[in-house]
Amino acid sequence: MEESTQIDLQVTGMHCAACATRLEKALNQLSGVNASVSIATEKAHIEFNSRKITPEDLIKTVQGTGFDAHPLRDFAAEKLARAHALRTEKLRFFVSVLLTAPLLAQMLMMFAGIHFMLPAWLQFLLATPVQFYIGKRFYEGALNSLKGGAANMDVLVALGTSAAYFMSCASWLFKLHQPLYFEASATLITLVLLGKLLEANAKSKTSSALEALLNLQPKMAHVERDGAMQDISVEQVRENDVFWVRPGENVPVDGRIIDGTSSVDESMLTGESLPQKKQQDDKVYAATSNGRGLLKCRALAVGSHTQLAQIIRLVEKAQGSKAAIQKLADKISSIFVPAVVSIALVTFVAWWAMGASINSALINAVAVLVISCPCALGLATPTALVVSTGRAAQSGILIRDAEALERTHKLSVLLLDKTGTLTTGKPGVTDLLPALGISDAELLKTAASLAQGSTHPLSRALTDQAAKLQIMTSPGININELGGMGLQADIDGQPCLLGSPTFARQSDIAIDEQEILHLQQQGKSVVVVARGGALLGYVAAADQLRSSSRAAISALAGMNMRIVMISGDNEATAKAIAGQAGITEYRAEIMPQDKAALVQSYKADGQLVGMVGDGINDAPALAAADVGFAMKSGSDIAIEAADITLMQNDLMSVVDAISLSRSTLAKIRQNLFFAFGYNVLGIPLAALGMLNPVIAGATMAMSSVSVVSNALLLKRWKSRLQ
């Protein structure tokens, strides 16, 4: 039996999308390996057969491709390592600037009409360390790229700068009386390094959402050990430890309150702006902020098992995944560099054939090579995805992967489960209508006795009402629960029934249709209670709409979404609830097993379908939908089946998810337009001799910066719930 294992590697040495594509290809050629590499996060997410491949084998493959890798460390350690690498790059850049400045100054003076030239030997001494010491990374990258059977940005930079440098050396050494272009090669390398620094600085801001979450988790916890209070590091807290959270402090780990009351700000986890009241037996979560009360808690989850850690893992996984539109950009990047080299060669030959000097022909070819760097194209999609998934997490929207985010903006039909989605999912008993000669207490006792073994919301409402009125229930035997219909059991030696009016009819129980219809038209759910084949009475319960449901439905309708409410209730109740919510299209009396089939029927009509639910019986429909949205208050299996989890249990979060998806895809399209635009305009200008290599280098550097900066504008997106 094959054992599938997952690992995330932090990769260093990638410079462009072609690097990521080449590394991904090399990893996927290994037996039993499925890898995805992101240039934006500089990570490789790898699934592999642990019987055939080891993590060390994967790292060796990365190194053999010309990069380096290590298993993902914690966020703080990675940030420290990146900061050290950035300082090193800054030092190299400033050395390059110092050496290049005199060369560039003579060119600028020439533009100003002052003809001053440094001696050729001095130009050579200044340009050589820039070319081979500062620019060593480009030669190494180009060599590794070509060894791997591909070509990346380093190939373009190495070819372009080498052509200018060696042509200048030839002119100087062989006294060819041709212009020297030492300043062009040195300036190009310096500009590329500048672009890389600006790009790295901008990319570091894309993960600020995760960093903000991590910074909220305190480093220390106040824990009771050996009868005394001790301050220990959060990493040392163990499950079942008793810890204290003082007023104004952040909660160190997930726990349950033993003593104390307070209000806790959970906005960093759920996006909910209002603090939540907390008391004994309530849960608290790591990194949430305590108000004015003193809380004594017992640790439930620590380390990587806290909800904060799970959210971070989910967001990182989404940031490392690829949308379909990105895969298209990666394919284009993989053939882009060879195409550019061909265009540069044609440019050189064409100019020389038309009578231009070899210097002019070569300079124009160099300009083509330099302007064509595919960095912007490779960064267009992943940077936008990194920013948007982080922003979504801050708003209480957890997105499983990039493809789910991409599909969300295309949804045309949204199916909404009623109970727990449109409504609070906590119905309360409103009416007890016993049959003649039956007391309210006897009716409720029988109903609650039948319901006590069921997890259905109406069953919970019955048992809660019995407990509230201090009515003792009796144990049932021979229990038989029919999904979507009701329950049968023997109570106190008699066969009893609890269920829908349809179930009662099928069981030959005589019921008052008019009385039931009257209750249903008020939006109430009615259950029938019978004993020994005779009617005991009816119990009516009502589930309240969530406070924001009607506003959310209005907002979704404004987005041109077709909204369909799904309910297991009868026609009259479903119609009443739909009317309260402002929904015109609904499907009543839908059995749990039929929900997935309903999703498939809409998909068969060519619709892109979203499904919003929270219950176990919603899981198949959530999995079948193009995009499944699960309420956080729902069952674990529903959340596992969904593509997007809504931490706020609010339908308005669906509006936010669709809005963010549309904003993200709009930003990606803008970025791709910018990236292609630079090349579509720049390559012809360079080939026609209208673009100086230095200007081409500056343009190329700014193209990457502009794409990343444009993606960062997604941070301005605002949730409707904040």
Helices and strands as residue ranges (DSSP letters): E 4-12, H 17-28, E 33-38, E 43-49, H 55-64, E 68-71, H 75-111, H 120-129, I 130-134, H 136-147, H 153-173, H 182-206, H 208-216, E 220-225, E 228-233, G 234-236, E 242-245, E 254-259, E 262-265, H 267-270, E 276-278, E 283-284, E 289-290, E 295-301, G 303-305, H 307-320, H 324-353, H 358-371, H 375-394, E 397-399, H 402-408, E 413-417, I 418-422, E 428-434, H 440-451, H 457-468, E 476-482, E 486-491, E 494-499, H 501-506, H 513-520, E 525-531, E 534-542, H 549-558, E 562-566, H 571-581, E 585-587, G 592-594, H 595-604, E 609-613, G 616-618, H 619-624, E 627-631, H 636-641, E 644-646, H 652-687, H 693-712, G 713-716
